[in-house]
Amino acid sequence: MEETIMTNPPGDPVSNAACGGEAVQLQVNGQPVTVPLGTVVAAAVARAGVTRFRTSVIGLPRGPLCGMGICMECRVTINGRAHCRSCQTLCEAGMEVRTDE
């Protein structure tokens, strides 16, 4: 039986970065983080080791839940703009991301 290996399509920015292609650097809570081009902000925040993206109105920690922008639990501040959905926003070079942590 022949083994099938699933890969991203040729030219896909994430697969290119994973194989030494383009990457972007951004700041998460003042810490520099480098991720492959095409990465969403939620993944960059997680890569920075942050687990509390925001705090609920009763003080409980919150983080990404649905991954498709519906639950709003992944909200962060991006370049001074509050309440951005990190699971729906692609990382850009020089981006400044702040969480409640």
C-alpha positions in Angstrom: 0.0 0.0 0.0 1.5 3.3 -1.1 1.7 6.1 1.6 0.2 9.4 0.7 1.8 12.5 2.2 -0.5 15.6 2.4 1.2 18.9 1.5 0.1 22.4 1.0 -0.3 23.5 -2.6 2.9 24.8 -4.3 3.3 28.6 -3.7 1.4 28.4 -0.4 3.0 31.0 1.8 2.8 28.9 5.0 4.5 25.9 3.4 7.1 28.1 1.8 8.0 29.7 5.2 8.1 26.3 6.9 10.6 25.2 4.3 12.8 28.3 4.7 10.7 30.8 2.8 9.4 34.2 4.0 8.7 35.0 7.6 7.4 38.0 9.5 8.5 39.5 12.8 6.0 41.2 15.1 5.8 42.1 18.8 3.6 40.3 21.3 3.4 42.2 24.6 6.8 43.7 23.7 8.4 40.4 22.9 9.7 39.8 19.3 8.1 36.8 17.6 8.9 35.4 14.2 6.3 33.4 12.3 5.9 32.1 8.8 4.2 34.4 6.3 0.4 33.6 6.4 0.2 32.9 10.1 -2.8 34.3 12.0 -2.1 36.5 15.1 -3.6 33.9 17.5 -0.9 31.4 16.5 1.8 34.1 17.0 0.5 34.9 20.4 0.5 31.2 21.3 4.0 30.9 20.0 5.0 33.7 22.3 3.8 31.5 25.2 0.8 33.7 26.1 -2.2 31.8 27.3 -4.5 34.6 28.5 -5.5 36.6 25.5 -8.0 38.7 27.4 -9.9 38.7 30.7 -13.7 38.3 31.0 -15.8 40.8 32.8 -15.7 38.7 35.9 -11.9 38.3 35.7 -11.6 34.9 34.1 -8.8 34.2 31.5 -10.0 33.9 27.9 -8.3 32.6 24.7 -9.2 31.3 21.2 -12.1 28.9 21.2 -13.7 28.5 17.8 -10.9 29.6 15.5 -13.3 31.1 13.0 -14.1 34.6 14.5 -17.5 33.7 15.9 -16.9 33.4 19.7 -14.8 36.6 20.1 -12.7 35.1 22.9 -9.4 35.7 21.0 -9.7 39.5 21.0 -6.4 41.4 21.3 -5.2 44.9 20.7 -3.3 45.2 17.3 -1.4 48.4 16.6 -3.4 50.3 19.2 -6.8 49.1 17.9 -8.7 47.2 20.6 -11.0 44.1 20.2 -9.4 42.7 17.0 -10.1 39.0 16.4 -6.7 37.4 16.5 -7.9 34.2 14.8 -9.0 36.1 11.7 -6.1 38.5 11.3 -2.9 37.7 9.4 0.4 38.7 11.0 2.2 41.6 9.3 5.8 42.7 9.8 6.2 45.2 12.6 2.7 44.5 14.0 2.3 45.3 17.7 0.0 42.9 19.5 -1.1 43.4 23.2 -3.1 40.9 25.3 -4.5 41.3 28.8 -1.6 39.2 30.2 
